[in-house]
Amino acid sequence: MAKKPTIGHVECTVCGFPDAHVKEDKNGHAYIHCADNCQAQTFTRNDFRNSKLRERMRAVTVTVTDDTVTVTAPEPAPATAPPPAIDKVPPVKKPGGWLQPLLAKG
């Protein structure tokens, strides 16, 4: 099977790798393939999601002059600070149910 050409780059939705490849499936919808890092594939499946992904991606530019083909990769994404850590909330204890009052009396 022939490799599909990369049409752009975007941050991976799974691992956050800044240059995951954006490719097109057989229906023309864009999908993310993080080939260089976590190997995840994220598919758009409909026109709304497809348009949102295409808005976010940094496109790859191909210039053809005479017999020369020049492919210009997008500029790398600017380094961003990692998201703030989320404090873990302890789980809420469930009441003991109908047996708890009987055990407490004993």
Residue, then its C-alpha position, 0 to 999 in steps of 0.5 A: m500500500a502506498k504511503k499517503p502524502t502529508i498535507g499538514h502538521v498539528e499537535c497530537t491529541v494523544c501525546g501532545f507531540p507538536d508535529a503530528h502528520v495530517k493526511e487525507d483518508k479515502n473519503g477526503h477527510a483529514y486525520i491525524h497520524c502521530a507517526d514519529n511518537c505515539q503512533a496514534q491515529t485520530f479520524t474526523r469522520n464528518d465534514f464539521r470535524n474535518s473543517k475544524l482540523r484543517e483550520r488548526m493544521r499548519a499546511v505543507t507547501v509544494t512548489v513545482t517549477d520546471d523539473t524541480v519540486t520544492v516541499t516546504a515544511p511548516e515552521p515548528a510549533p512554538a514551545t508552550a508551557p505544559p498544562p497545569a497539574i490537576d489536583k487529584v480529588p479524593p473519591v466520595k465515600k458512598p453511604g453504607g446502604w441499608l445495613q449500615p444503621l444495623l451494624a452501628k447499633g450493635 
